[in-house]
Amino acid sequence: METTFVIKESDLNDNFISAIKKLFNKRGTLQITITDNEDFGLYKTETAEEFINRVNSRIQDLNKNVNTVSFSPASFDDFVKDHL
């Protein structure tokens, strides 16, 4: 079983740990990975209209080749190697 929790630091408390223990009861061993999550506004609450406008704006950007990044497979491999 794999589960991802996205929580505020302030919610990481005994109640949360107890809930994890209950969810994974009798599994023996758990692997926990903690990542500092900069969401860039992705978790901001938005209305359906705001969501549709944002998606349509990104589609227009793609169609106009604006605010996009392109890589060839080789240049992407080089980029990854440089940033490992």
Secondary structure as UniProt FT lines:
FT   HELIX           9..11
FT   HELIX           14..23
FT   TURN            24..26
FT   TURN            40..43
FT   HELIX           48..64
FT   HELIX           73..82
//
